Amino acid sequence: MVCLDTTFLIDVIKGRQKVESIEDKIISKGERITIAAPSLTELFRGLYLKKNLKHITQEEIENINEIISSFKILDLKKESAILTGKIEADLMNEGDIIDIEDIMIASICIKNSETLITRNERHFEKIQGLKIQAY
């Protein structure tokens, strides 16, 4: 099972990447593709920033919603939330800072036995127990 990071979703939306590319190269046939809910937070936060919103049409927003609706969304549940707090504290104790949404995404992946598909491998490799596949 694989979970798409926000970087992959943005690349799909901008036409730089196709979901089929990971289906062919990375995942096994019939394996499900998921998105962690915090990726949606990151995606739509970026979309609704003033600097970006003036360039986005309603059609593009509908296209984004269509893209994300084709995937199973993994929510932040109690176990993932607890793990998020532990990972964040561990990283802070080591002097590393990572966005809380990324820690949530990692925790959700760990708790759901998902491999995270990301372009941001160096960022996520600080999180122990997270399976990462760069694209």
Backbone bond lengths (Angstrom), bond angles and torsions (degrees), N, CA, C in turn:
res aa  C-N    CA-C-N  psi(-1)  N-CA   C-N-CA  omega(-1)  CA-C   N-CA-C  phi
1 M - - - 1.445 - - 1.531 109.04 -
2 V 1.314 115.55 140.00 1.461 120.63 -179.07 1.517 110.51 -128.17
3 C 1.327 113.97 150.55 1.456 122.17 178.90 1.523 107.79 -123.67
4 L 1.315 116.21 129.05 1.460 121.39 -178.84 1.519 110.48 -83.42
5 D 1.314 116.35 127.60 1.458 121.27 174.95 1.532 109.10 -75.94
6 T 1.297 115.05 164.13 1.468 121.43 179.65 1.524 110.97 -56.86
7 T 1.330 117.66 -35.90 1.466 119.89 -179.50 1.526 111.16 -59.01
8 F 1.331 116.28 -41.04 1.459 119.62 -179.98 1.526 110.31 -67.30
9 L 1.329 116.70 -43.09 1.469 120.47 179.55 1.521 111.09 -60.05
10 I 1.315 116.43 -43.03 1.472 120.06 178.69 1.525 110.23 -62.93
11 D 1.321 117.01 -42.16 1.465 120.11 178.69 1.529 111.66 -64.20
12 V 1.331 117.75 -35.63 1.472 121.08 176.00 1.527 109.61 -65.66
13 I 1.320 116.57 -47.51 1.467 121.53 -177.97 1.530 110.61 -61.54
14 K 1.326 116.79 -38.80 1.464 120.59 -179.07 1.522 112.71 -84.27
15 G 1.334 117.30 1.00 1.456 121.07 177.12 1.513 114.87 79.39
16 R 1.325 117.66 11.34 1.467 121.41 -179.46 1.530 112.44 -87.23
17 Q 1.322 117.03 -12.32 1.456 121.74 -176.63 1.529 108.59 -147.11
18 K 1.297 116.59 151.20 1.459 121.50 176.74 1.520 108.71 -121.73
19 V 1.318 115.75 142.74 1.459 120.65 179.01 1.519 109.89 -59.11
20 E 1.317 116.65 -36.01 1.462 121.15 179.77 1.524 111.72 -58.75
21 S 1.336 116.80 -28.05 1.459 119.98 -179.03 1.524 111.16 -64.32
22 I 1.321 117.79 -37.59 1.466 118.17 177.14 1.516 111.18 -80.17
23 E 1.318 116.31 -29.22 1.464 118.50 177.31 1.523 110.06 -62.88
24 D 1.322 116.53 -38.34 1.461 121.11 -178.93 1.526 112.72 -77.72
25 K 1.336 117.40 -37.73 1.453 120.98 -170.70 1.521 114.70 -99.25
26 I 1.314 117.80 -33.87 1.458 119.66 -165.40 1.516 114.19 -111.02
27 I 1.314 117.67 -42.31 1.463 118.61 -172.15 1.517 112.11 -103.55
28 S 1.300 114.76 157.30 1.465 121.01 177.31 1.522 109.45 -78.33
29 K 1.301 115.45 153.39 1.458 121.06 179.63 1.535 110.02 -56.89
30 G 1.304 116.01 132.09 1.452 121.46 177.72 1.515 114.25 83.75
31 E 1.318 117.77 -4.46 1.454 120.90 179.55 1.530 109.43 -73.96
32 R 1.312 116.42 140.69 1.464 119.11 -176.96 1.521 111.03 -80.71
33 I 1.313 114.79 152.91 1.458 122.62 176.60 1.517 106.79 -115.08
34 T 1.345 115.88 130.69 1.452 120.43 -177.09 1.522 110.94 -124.85
35 I 1.329 114.01 171.18 1.464 122.66 172.52 1.522 106.16 -133.95
36 A 1.312 117.23 135.42 1.462 121.59 174.35 1.530 108.27 -80.51
37 A 1.318 116.70 136.22 1.465 121.73 -176.07 1.534 113.53 -51.42
38 P 1.327 120.33 -39.54 1.468 118.35 178.41 1.531 114.37 -61.06
39 S 1.325 117.80 -22.50 1.468 119.81 174.36 1.525 110.54 -63.59
40 L 1.320 116.23 -34.37 1.465 119.88 177.32 1.530 110.07 -66.53
41 T 1.332 116.48 -38.16 1.464 120.40 176.30 1.520 109.89 -59.72
42 E 1.326 116.68 -48.82 1.465 120.15 179.94 1.523 111.29 -62.30
43 L 1.308 116.57 -43.47 1.455 122.12 -177.79 1.532 111.32 -61.92
44 F 1.330 116.43 -51.05 1.464 119.61 -176.33 1.527 112.80 -76.34
45 R 1.316 118.20 -27.49 1.467 120.07 173.10 1.520 108.81 -60.60
46 G 1.333 116.08 -48.32 1.459 119.96 178.60 1.515 112.15 -61.77
47 L 1.310 115.87 -39.98 1.459 121.08 -179.16 1.527 111.84 -62.64
48 Y 1.336 116.47 -42.44 1.459 121.17 -173.83 1.524 114.84 -90.05
49 L 1.332 117.93 4.37 1.456 119.24 171.95 1.529 108.54 -65.52
50 K 1.317 116.69 140.72 1.466 120.96 -177.31 1.521 112.93 -50.07
51 K 1.325 115.92 -42.93 1.465 119.49 -176.49 1.521 112.59 -64.10
52 N 1.337 117.51 -26.40 1.460 121.08 179.93 1.520 112.53 -96.88
53 L 1.313 116.38 -34.30 1.460 121.43 -173.88 1.528 112.67 -60.21
54 K 1.317 116.87 -34.25 1.463 119.38 -178.74 1.533 112.52 -67.80
55 H 1.343 116.57 -14.98 1.463 120.57 -179.44 1.534 112.79 -103.35
56 I 1.321 117.51 -2.23 1.464 122.16 -174.99 1.518 110.12 -102.26
57 T 1.325 116.26 133.62 1.459 121.14 177.03 1.533 109.66 -98.58
58 Q 1.309 115.88 163.02 1.465 120.38 176.85 1.530 110.42 -60.43
59 E 1.307 117.11 -35.55 1.465 121.56 177.90 1.533 110.75 -61.86
60 E 1.331 116.96 -40.98 1.462 120.69 178.33 1.532 111.45 -65.92
61 I 1.331 116.99 -38.84 1.466 120.98 176.87 1.526 110.04 -63.43
62 E 1.318 116.57 -42.48 1.471 120.29 177.39 1.526 110.92 -64.12
63 N 1.324 117.66 -37.80 1.459 122.16 177.44 1.531 110.57 -63.30
64 I 1.316 116.49 -43.34 1.465 121.08 177.77 1.524 110.00 -61.24
65 N 1.327 117.30 -45.82 1.461 120.96 178.67 1.528 111.62 -61.60
66 E 1.311 116.40 -37.08 1.466 120.68 178.11 1.532 110.86 -66.26
67 I 1.319 116.28 -42.13 1.463 120.80 179.57 1.526 110.15 -61.73
68 I 1.317 117.46 -49.86 1.467 119.18 -175.51 1.523 112.28 -72.19
69 S 1.324 117.48 -25.14 1.470 119.21 -179.53 1.530 112.28 -72.24
70 S 1.331 116.69 -11.98 1.463 119.22 179.72 1.532 112.50 -84.41
71 F 1.335 117.39 -1.22 1.457 121.91 -179.10 1.521 111.15 -116.94
72 K 1.327 115.96 153.24 1.457 121.30 172.60 1.528 107.06 -75.58
73 I 1.331 116.57 132.46 1.457 121.78 179.53 1.523 109.06 -97.86
74 L 1.324 116.19 126.46 1.457 121.93 177.65 1.524 109.06 -96.13
75 D 1.329 116.62 121.97 1.458 122.07 -177.10 1.520 112.08 -86.32
76 L 1.331 114.86 160.79 1.453 121.51 173.47 1.525 107.10 -83.48
77 K 1.310 115.86 108.57 1.457 121.36 179.76 1.517 109.19 -103.42
78 K 1.323 115.63 177.84 1.468 121.88 -175.06 1.530 111.92 -50.79
79 E 1.320 117.52 -51.45 1.464 120.79 -176.61 1.526 111.67 -62.71
80 S 1.315 116.03 -39.78 1.470 120.10 178.73 1.522 110.87 -68.97
81 A 1.331 116.80 -37.30 1.465 120.78 179.18 1.529 110.59 -65.42
82 I 1.323 116.78 -42.08 1.465 120.77 177.56 1.527 110.26 -63.15
83 L 1.332 116.69 -45.07 1.459 120.78 178.15 1.526 111.12 -62.42
84 T 1.325 117.52 -37.37 1.467 121.59 177.05 1.519 110.47 -57.62
85 G 1.322 116.48 -47.39 1.466 120.22 179.12 1.513 112.01 -60.98
86 K 1.325 117.35 -41.95 1.466 121.39 179.63 1.520 110.98 -65.16
87 I 1.320 116.40 -46.79 1.475 119.90 -179.15 1.524 110.24 -63.01
88 E 1.325 116.82 -43.74 1.472 119.34 -179.52 1.525 110.54 -61.85
89 A 1.339 117.07 -44.12 1.465 120.59 178.77 1.530 110.76 -62.51
90 D 1.343 116.92 -45.27 1.466 120.48 178.68 1.523 111.28 -58.52
91 L 1.329 116.76 -45.00 1.466 120.41 179.67 1.531 111.16 -64.71
92 M 1.323 116.53 -43.16 1.468 120.39 179.10 1.525 110.72 -62.61
93 N 1.332 116.31 -39.82 1.464 120.39 178.39 1.523 111.81 -63.26
94 E 1.334 116.70 -27.15 1.466 122.00 178.13 1.531 112.15 -90.86
95 G 1.338 116.74 -2.99 1.458 120.93 -179.62 1.513 114.07 85.34
96 D 1.340 116.93 13.27 1.464 121.21 178.58 1.523 109.88 -100.39
97 I 1.304 116.15 138.98 1.459 121.55 177.16 1.524 108.26 -121.77
98 I 1.316 115.69 127.97 1.460 122.74 176.18 1.526 106.93 -131.76
99 D 1.329 117.07 143.86 1.464 120.49 178.04 1.522 110.59 -53.70
100 I 1.323 116.04 138.66 1.466 121.22 -177.84 1.526 111.67 -59.03
101 E 1.329 117.89 -35.31 1.464 119.56 178.78 1.531 111.15 -62.56
102 D 1.330 116.55 -38.27 1.461 120.08 178.84 1.523 111.29 -67.55
103 I 1.327 116.81 -36.93 1.458 119.77 176.61 1.527 109.71 -66.67
104 M 1.335 116.99 -39.25 1.469 120.51 176.55 1.524 110.80 -62.08
105 I 1.323 116.54 -44.95 1.471 120.95 178.79 1.525 109.51 -58.52
106 A 1.330 116.45 -46.46 1.464 120.82 -179.78 1.524 110.65 -61.73
107 S 1.313 117.59 -44.43 1.471 121.89 -179.60 1.516 111.53 -62.23
108 I 1.317 116.14 -42.44 1.466 120.79 178.17 1.525 109.68 -62.43
109 C 1.330 116.64 -43.31 1.473 120.40 178.36 1.521 111.12 -62.17
110 I 1.316 117.42 -45.62 1.466 121.11 -179.39 1.523 110.12 -61.33
111 K 1.318 117.66 -48.75 1.464 121.62 -176.29 1.529 112.71 -68.55
112 N 1.330 117.72 -22.87 1.460 121.73 179.80 1.526 112.78 -104.73
113 S 1.325 116.71 10.07 1.476 122.48 -179.33 1.525 112.23 53.69
114 E 1.314 116.12 43.49 1.459 122.82 179.61 1.528 110.04 -100.86
115 T 1.317 116.45 148.92 1.461 122.47 169.72 1.520 106.89 -95.70
116 L 1.326 117.11 128.65 1.457 121.59 -179.22 1.522 110.23 -84.95
117 I 1.322 116.04 123.49 1.462 122.72 176.71 1.523 106.91 -93.30
118 T 1.335 116.67 114.12 1.462 119.86 -173.85 1.522 112.06 -145.87
119 R 1.296 114.52 157.04 1.461 122.29 172.11 1.535 108.85 -94.95
120 N 1.327 115.32 -9.99 1.458 122.72 -173.34 1.536 110.75 -104.65
121 E 1.307 116.43 50.52 1.464 122.19 -173.41 1.526 112.76 -59.16
122 R 1.327 118.38 -45.53 1.461 121.36 -178.21 1.522 112.11 -59.54
123 H 1.313 115.94 -34.12 1.464 121.26 -179.80 1.529 110.85 -67.72
124 F 1.310 117.52 -46.25 1.457 121.93 -175.02 1.527 113.64 -81.43
125 E 1.328 118.26 -19.62 1.458 119.51 -176.72 1.523 112.90 -66.57
126 K 1.311 117.78 -10.36 1.461 122.20 176.32 1.528 111.66 -73.51
127 I 1.326 116.85 -13.17 1.462 121.19 -174.88 1.528 109.45 -97.92
128 Q 1.321 115.43 113.17 1.464 121.23 -178.27 1.526 110.72 -68.45
129 G 1.330 114.75 139.88 1.453 120.77 176.58 1.516 114.71 87.63
130 L 1.334 116.88 -4.22 1.462 121.09 -179.80 1.517 109.35 -90.67
131 K 1.343 116.63 127.25 1.464 121.67 174.75 1.535 107.61 -87.56
132 I 1.326 115.22 128.04 1.470 121.10 -175.26 1.518 109.07 -125.15
133 Q 1.334 115.01 140.22 1.465 121.94 171.80 1.516 107.49 -130.29
134 A 1.325 115.55 117.33 1.466 120.13 177.84 1.525 109.14 -78.76
135 Y 1.313 116.40 152.26 1.463 120.67 174.92 1.501 109.69 -124.04
